[in-house]
Amino acid sequence: MTDLAADYDMSFAAVQKHVAVLERAGLVTKRRVGKQQIAHAEVGPLRTIRSMLAELEDQWVDRVQRIDDLLSGDEQAG
């Protein structure tokens, strides 16, 4: 993880804390290879969240469009 910390303008301890939070959230897994710990991003949970947010966005876009239609007096609404 020392290599990972080198890419950021923060201490190694701060990077370790961030990685620990991501690990607890299930967004990072770590494995030991000899003396090194290898961190791996888990993209599955992020893809699930992205899908859920896309569905919510579609719902809200439809709702806002219906409100716009009602306010403009569009008889095609609904």
Buried (B, 14 or more C-beta within 10 A) or exposed (E): BEEBBEEEEEEEEEBBEBBEEBBEEEBBEEEEEEEEBEBEEBEEEEEEEEEEEEEEEEEEEEEEEEEEBEEEEEEEEE
